[in-house]
Amino acid sequence: MKKYISMAGALVLLAAIGLAVFLFFQPVPATPSPPPTPLPSPSPTVIPNVMPITQVLALSQGTDGYPWWNDTVFYEIFVRSFCDSNGDGIGDFNGITGKLDYLKDMGVTGLWLMPINPSPSYHGYDVTNYLAVNPDYGTIADFKTLVSKAHNRGIRVIIDMVLNHTSSQHPWFIAAQDPNSPYRNYYIWSDTKPVYSGPWGEQVWYPTTTGYYYAIFSKSMPDLNFRNAEVTAQMENAVKFWLETTGIDGFRLDAARHLIEDGTVQANTPETHAWFQQFRTFFKGINPMVVTIGELAGEHPVTMASYTQGDQLDLAFDFGLASAFVSSASQGNAGTALQREKISNSFIPPFKFAPFLTNHDQNRLMTQLNNDPNKVKIAASMLLTSPGVPFIYYGEEVGLEGQKPDEDIRRPMQWSAEKYSGFSTTIPWESVGPDWETNNVAAETNDPNSILSHYRALIQIRNEHAALRVGNLIAVHSDQSALYTILRVSKAEMVMVIINLSGAPVRGYKLSLDKSNIPAGGYQVFPILSVPAEYSDLIITDIGGFSNYLPLPEIPSYGTVIIQLQLSK
């Protein structure tokens, strides 16, 4: 952590590229809050063989047999900073509820809420009660209303679960400082101070009058002892509470790799993996369609894969891919992103990683890319056409600025040019960004060239096209380093994505593919996101390749072109 089924389904047959699509689905078990209902059908460009999002969301088992989360675009919200509904300067559950239509219109189909439990800190990653909500954010009834109304709009909700540690102000830890307390073994103690430091060279052993306790992140965040079965039982009780009482759809698991240390081995221990295996059995027993996503910051895809093989976590955030997307957008060179995508797709089970651009621990994308909205747009284009389950950090869609310290990267959402950026009617808990009068939802909503309009277009296209959600990734070679070019191929369709990462138009380029399992033949082009041009059809050879393909004469500077390729009859 850093500041950070069962009834038989229906068979759906879709024809495209000469292949048959068989989709199996099962309904989500009943929960106190109803599962999401399908979104109203959007009005996309009419393109043959596209599965409407209404059908996608009706399938709890997801497109092409993948789970529902592979059809989802998630949006990360820091509740404190999203929208203040009661004028106290602090964002709250009712504020989010009031903005659900904004999120729905953007195409978002999943929310991740940063910690919502009571906590002495502003960020909430030191919990004092796992069975309650932060009173700054409202009541449990408010939260249940948010979940229910989100579901009514086809939006799933997951919350942060801080498993690794509690607050030092948690009643368990206060009691645990008494060696005779039944809570003593809830934490990790030593009579003498061990000599080793943490993974980043940080202090991890802290003194009390009754011994030293272990805390990998901070003195105020003592680690829980998951070798103690009572601790596991407490966490399982909390998980059951949130699933059965509020009807949420899953959990983001903070600091997942640090759950059980073994002396100086402070990450990814065999005991940690074993714990997640039994944990999965527990929560899937409550609801098989619950999703878990692990924070495994800095880990190689091989390690990420060790958690997502099918018996531990459903997804893992891909920090390396996030860095690669930002780097390619910054440098105007597609190689970094394409190479990292190849690695992630090679080592991690299909679509079990979650790409993103930034999160609550990192400098804002707009700031990293030197306040260049064109570079922000092409980064979003790579993210939202990538395999995996994409996550968007709140405010990135309007170009919020911010860099560490942490409060600056978690500033209030900028809704308008009104006082306090429309976030609140009073002074916000943290000042709004310097760009609030221009980079806000109201200013960008009706501007077809805005960052927000670009995000909306990309998300709608992803929602409408199975290939962009669950299609295999095939990297296409370009003789121009600025061109990021990929094919996404699902059972239903094939889509090509071409993104010009440079500030100059690219002409006379050549696209090629040595071989693949794509059926041979002539493919007709149907523009999805495009520029006015005469498009050339594509010929696939007997070994599934092509050479010197020029789909359109010019790719504009910072342009994104998405085309569907259909096998001619």
N, C-alpha and C positions, 0 to 999 in steps of 0.2 A: 504494500500500500504506500502511496504517497498522496499528499493533499491534492492531498489528493482527496381390444379396446373396448365381451367387447363386440360390436355388431359389424357384420360384413359391410364393406364399402361398395361404392359404385365404380363401375369401370367406364372411364372416359376415353374415347378414341379420337385422336387428333392426327390429321394427315399433313405432313410437310417433309420436304426433302426426301420423299419416297419412303419415309420411316413411319411406323405406327407408334402412337403414344398410349401407354397404359398407365393410368394414375389410380392408385388405391388410396382411399381415405377412410378415416374413422372419426366419429365425433369425440370432442373433448368431454371427459366426465363432468358431471354437473358440479358447479361450484356455487357458493353463495351469490357471487356476481356473475351474470350471464356472460358466456364467451362472446368475443367480438362478432358483430353482425357484418355482412358484406358491405363494403363501401358502395355508394352509388356509382354507376358506370360512368367513367370519364368520357370525354369526346376527343379521342385521338385521331390522328391521320389514319384513314382507312387503309390498312395493310392486311393482306390475306394471312390466315393461319396464325393469328395472334390470340393468345388466351386472355380474355378480359380479367381485370383484377377482381371483379365480382366472383368469378369462378375460383380464382386463386385463394381468396380469403375464405371461401366456403369449404375448402379442403383442409382440415386440421392436419392431415398427413402431408400436405404440401405438393408442389409441382414435381412431376417425375418421381414420386415416392419419397422425396426429401421431406423433413419436418417443416412445420409452418414457419419456423424462424428463418429458413432459407428463402422465403418469399417476403421477408420483412426488411424495411429500412428503419433503423432505430435512431432515436434522438435523445441525447444525454442532457438532462436538466439538473442544474443546481437549484433546488427549490427556493433557497434564500434569495436568489438573484433573478428569478424568471418573471414573476408578476405579483405585485402586492395588491390584494383585494380589499384590505381593511384600513389602509392608510397609516400603518405603523412603521413603514420603511423597510419591511422584511417581506420577501416573497412567501407565498403560502399555497396550500393545496387548492383552495378556491380560486386563486389567481391562475393556476394551471388549468383548472376546469374551464375557466372563462376564455382560455386561449386554445381550447381543443379544436375549434373550427379552423383556426389559423393553421394548426398542425395537420389537420385532415386535408385542408386545401393544398398544403404543400406536398401531400402524398405520404407523410410519415405514417407508418403502421405499427410502430413500437416505441415505447418510452422507457428509458432507464433513468430512474430517479436516484441521485446521489443520496447518502444516508439520511433517513427520515426519523431515526430514533432520537430520544433525548440525549443530549451531549453538552458538556461544558464549553466546547469549542465552536467556532462559527462554521467549520467545515463538516463536523459531525462524525469524523472517523475514530472518535473515542467514545464509545457507547456506554451509557449508564443504565439502560433498560431496553432489552431486546423485544419486549412485549408491549411497547408503547410508542407513540409518535412524539416528535419534538413539539412542545406547545407553541413555539414560535410559528409553526407551520399550520396549526389548526388542531382539529380533533380526529380521532379514529373514524368518526362518522363522516367528516369532511373527506378523509382519504378514501373511504369506501365509495362515496359519491363520485369522486374523481375516477376511480377504477371502473365503476359501473358506466359512467357517461363516456369514458374512453372506449370501453367495449362496444357501446352502442354505435360508435363511429368507426368500428373496425380497427381500433388501436389497442394493442396489447400493452401490458405494464409489467416491468420488472423493477426490483429495488436492489439497492446495495445491501449486502449482508457482510458485516465485518466480523469474520470468524476468528481471525488470528489473535486478536487482543481485545481488551476492554479499556475503558477509561480507568485511570487510577482513582477516580471518584466513584466507580461502580461499587455498590454495597458489597459485592463479593470480595473485591480487593481490599476494601477497608477492613472487613472481617478477617481476611486472610493474613493480615499482619500479626495476628495472634497465632502463635504456633499451635495452640490447642483448638483452633477453630476448625469446624468441618469444611470450611472453604479454603483452608491453607493449601491443600493439594489441587486447587483450581488453577494455581499458577506455578511457576518454576522458580525454585529457591535453591540457594547455596549458603552454607554457613560461612564460607570464606569466599572472597572474590576471585572468580576464575580469571586467568591472565589474558584470555583472547578477546579480540574485538569483533565487530560485526562485518558483514560482507562489504561494506563501504568504508571500513576502518573506523566506524563509529563505536562509541561506548554502548555496550549492551547489558552490563550488569550494574545495578543501582542499589545503594545501601538503604536499609531501614534499621531500626533499633533491634530487629529480630532476624536479620539476615539480608542477603542480597537477592534481588529478584531480576529476572531476565526480561528485557524489553528491546526488541530489535529495532523499533522505529523511534521511540521517544520515551523519556522517563515517565511521561504521563499516559503511556500506552503499554501496560504490562501484558506480556504474552500469556495466553491461556495454555493450560497443560492438557493437550488432547490425548495423552496417555491415560488420563483419568476418565473412566467411562461415564462418570457423572457430568463432566463437562460436555461430552458428546450428547448425552441425554438432554441437557439444557438447550443445546443448539438445535437438536431435532425438534424439541418442543416449540422453539421459536419459529422454525421453518413451517411446522404444522399449523401454528397459529396464523401466520401470514397467508398461507395457501387456503386454509379452510375458512378463516374469518373474513378475509378481504377479497379473495378470489383473484389474487395477482397471478401472473403467468410465469414467474421465474425470478432468478437471482443473479446479480453480478457478484462474484465472490472475490472480495478484496484480499490482496496479498496471498493468493492461493498457494504459491510455491513455498511459503515459509511456515506452513501450518505446524509441522512437527520437526523440530531440530534434533540433531544427534551430535551434541558437542559443537565442535567447530564446523561441522557440516550443517549449514543453516538454510539450505534450500533444496527442494526436490528429493527429499529422502524417501526410501522405500516405504517408511511408515506413513508419510504424507499420501503417497499413491494408494496405499491400502485403506487409509481412512476415507478417501474420496470414493473408493469402490463401494464400501458399505454405505456411505452417505447417499450415493446414487440409488442404491436399492431402496433406501428409506423414502426419499422424496418422490421417486418414480412410482412407488407403491401408493402414494397419495394421489398423484395425477401423472400418468405417463407422459403427458405433453408439456410438463414443466421444463423450462430451459434453464441451464446453468452456463454462465460464461466466466472463465477464470482470468484474473489479472496475473500474467506471467511476464512482467516487464523485463525486457532485455534478453529473453531466452531465445535460443536458436530454434528453428522449426522442428528439429529432431526432438528437442525437449518438449515443445508444445504438443507434438504428436503423441508423446508418452502419456499425456493427460486426456487426449481426445480420441483414443483408439476405440471407444465404445462402451467402456465400463467405468468411466470416471466423470469427466465433464463433457458437455455438448459442444462447447466452443471455447476458443481462447483468443484474446486480443493479439493482433499481429503488430507489435511495436516496430519491428524491422521494416515491414511494408509501409507503415505510416511514414517513417523517416525517408524511405526511398521515394515515395510519391512527392513529398515536399522537396526533396533534393532535386528530383528531375524537373519539377515545376520551376524551381529557383534557377537551375543551371541551363535549362532549355535543352536537356539531353535525355532522351528516352531510355537509354541503356540501363541506368540505375534501377528504375522502376520495373522494367521488363525482366531484368536478371533476378530481382528479389521475388517477383511474382512467380517466376519459374521455380525458384527454390521452395517457396511456400506450397505451391501446387504439387511439387514432387514429394515432399516429406510429410505433409499434414494430410490426414484423410479428407476426402472430397468435401470442400465447402465448410470445414469445421474450424475455420479461422475467421476472425472478424477484423476487416480492415477499417481504418479510420485515418484522419489527418492530424488532429490534435485532440487532447482531452484536458481535464481540469488540472493536470500537473505540468502542462507545457505552455510555452509561449503561444499566443494566438497566431493562427495561420496568417492573418493579414499582417501582423507584425513580422513574422518570419520571412514573409515574401515582400518586405519593404513597401508595404501599403500599395501594392500593385494589384488592382482588381482583376486584371486579365490573367495574372498568374494564379490568383485565388480560384478563378473559374476553371482553368485547365487542371488544377489539382483536384477540384470537385469532379471534373469529367473522368479522370482516372479512377478516383474512388468509386463513383457510382456506376461505372461500367465494369468494375472488377469482380471476380468471383468472391465468394464468401458472403458474410452478413455485415453490411456497412453500418457504421455508427457515425452520427454527426453531432458534434458538440454545439450546444445551444449558442446562437449568435453568429456562428461561422457563416451562416447563410445570408447575413447582411454585412459581413465584414467587420465585426467587432475587433478592436485592437486590444493589446494587453501583453505585458511581459511580467516575469516574476519581479517582485515578491508575489506570493500566491493570490492575494486579494485582487491584484490587477488583472489576473487571468480568469477571475470569477466575478467580474463586475456585473451590475444589473443589465438585463436585456434592454436593448434600445428599440422601443416601439414607435416612437414619433419624435418630432421636434418640439413637443410641448415640454413644459417644465418637468425636470427629473426624467426626461426621455419617455414619459408616459408609463414608466415602471411603477411609480407611486405618486400619491398626492402630497407627500411630505419628503423630507430629506432621506434619501436611501441609506441603508446600513453601510454602503460603500459608494463612493462617487461614481458617476457614469463616466464613460470613456470620452476622450477629447473630440471624437468624431460624431458625437451623438446627434447633432443637428442634420447631418447628411447621411450617415450610415445607420438607417433605421427602417423598420418594416413599412411605415407609412410612405416614406420617400421612395422606396424601391418597389413597392407592390405593383404599380402601373407602369413602371419603366421596363420596357422589353430588353434593355441592355444591362440591367442591374444584376448583381450577384444573386439576389433572391430569385429573380425570374429564371436565371440559369439553373439554380438548384431545383426549382419547381419543375422545369422542363425535364431535367435529368431523372428526377425521382419518378415523374409520371411515366416516362419512357421505360424505366426499369420495371415499374409495376405492371406495365402492359406487355412486356416481352420476356417470355420464359428464358430465352437464351441469356439475357443479361442477369438473371437471377440464379439459374442453376445450370447454365451452359458450361461445358468444358472450355478451358482456355487454350488457344493455339496462338503462339506468338508468330507474327508475320514479319519477315525481314524487310527492312527499308534501307535504301542506299542513302537516306538522309537521316542523320542522327537526331534531328529535332522531331521526327515523326514517331509518335507512339502508336503502333498499329497492332491490333489483336483481332482474332476471331473468337466469338463465343458461340458454341454449338450445343444445343440441347436436342432432345427428341423431337421438339416441335418446330425448331427453326434454327437458322444460322444468321448471325449478325456480325458485321465488321465495324470496328471502331477505329477511326483515324483522328489523332489529336496532334495539332501542330503546337509544340511547346515553345516555339520561338516567336519573336516579334516581327518576323518578316514572312511574307507569303512563300510557300514552297511550290515550285513548278518543276515539271520534268522529272519527277521522282519515279522510282520503280519499286513495286512491291512484289515479293516472291515467297514461295513456300515449297520446300523440297518435297515433302511427302506428308500424308496424313491418312486417316481413315474416312475422310469425306468422300462421298460417292462421286464418281466421275460424271462429267456432263457440262452443259451450259447452264449458267446461273443468271437469272434476271435480277436487276437491281431495283429495290423499292426504298427510296429515301425515307428515313425516320427523323433524324435531326440533320439538317443539311443546309447547303447554300445553293442558290440558283445555278444550275449547271446541266450540261448534257452528260449523263452517266453511262459508262461503258459496262457491258455485261462481262461476266467472268467465265473462263473456261477452266475446269478442273481436269487434270490428266488422270490416267488410269491408276497412278500411284498417289492420287489425292493431292497433287501439287499444282503450282502455277508459277509463272515468271513474268516479269516486266508488266505487271498489271498497273494500270493508271485509271482508277475508277472515275476521276474527274480531273480536269486540267490543272486546277490550283486548289491548294488547301490554304485558306486565309490565315493571316497571323493570329496566333492564339485561337485558332478555329477548332471546333469539334464537329466531326462528321460521323454519323451513325447510319448505316444502311443495312437493310435486310437483303439477303441473297437467297433466291428461290430457284430450285432446280426446274428448268423449263420442261414442259410436258411434250 
